[in-house]
Amino acid sequence: QVQLVESGGGLVQAEGSRRLSCAASGSRFSIDTMAWYRQGPGKQRELVARVDSDGTTRYLESVKGRFTISRDNAKNAVYLQMNSLKPEDTAVYYCNIDYYSDSYYYTAWGQGTQVTVSS
């Protein structure tokens, strides 16, 4: 079983920056896609950014040009660099991975980290 540990959340002023990190641990697994989701107050969870195993990235339209997702395969880690933050970016951010283990395909979620952007 793979476990995800997130870090980097907190309070930041508008136009500020924040970097989220997520590290996966476990045994006998190979990560496919890595992604960040978020869920704002009273909103549904939405995909913020995703990076595939070949490095292809995709972003939520509202964060394009401000957020950058990256992965470090050697560390089984994924990062989300968030710049020019806006109050509407306030949300709990969740790390998500899809991975292979013993020929089966799984998905795992982190516990979530709160990002609050003050105006």
Secondary structure, DSSP 8 states (H G I E B T S, - for coil): --EEEEE--EEEETT--EEEEEEEE-SS-EEEEEEEEEE-TTS--EEEEEE-TTS-EEE-GGGTTTEEEEEETTTTEEEEEE-S--GGG-EEEEEEEEEEETTEEEEEE---EEEEEE-
